[in-house]
Amino acid sequence: MQIRNSPTIPGLDEIDSAIIDLLRSDGRATNQDIAQRLSITAATVSARLRRLEESKSMRVVAVADFAAHDYKILIAIGVRVMGRSPADVACDLANLPEVFSVNLMCGPVDIELLVTLSEFDEINVFLADHVARIPGVSELLPGIAADIVKFEFSVAPL
């Protein structure tokens, strides 16, 4: 589940917040489970969830942990672009299956990628044979995650 990270979202009351908190702790909770825990009806839960999603205050999504899919390596790659628009290069990079996040940046790099790989011997192949060969990629600044301190998807922009 993703929810806007704001201390007070207009239109959210205590019941809305409680529903969201319950779904954060157990994304598989049914409307009936939530209703019983909050002493309200399942129809009320359903109506509130529909309103929260329609107002874009909340979105229920499935998020897979990359480690559960046998990915052992997380790489952040800064990409400098020359001769093409960064947006066009970003679209090409987004098509690579190892890439799970592509961000257009304002700063020392034009694009930032987050990439997952299974083995260290895949790094050079991925960087040299896949990323560097995309037209417009002029420089790569990769960094391998030594340890993951926080990996959370419960709060994200909608």
Summary of the structure (lengths in Angstrom):
residues: 158
radius of gyration: 20.2
end to end distance: 10.5
largest distance: 60.8
contacts: 404
relative contact order: 0.18
helix: 35%
strand: 22%
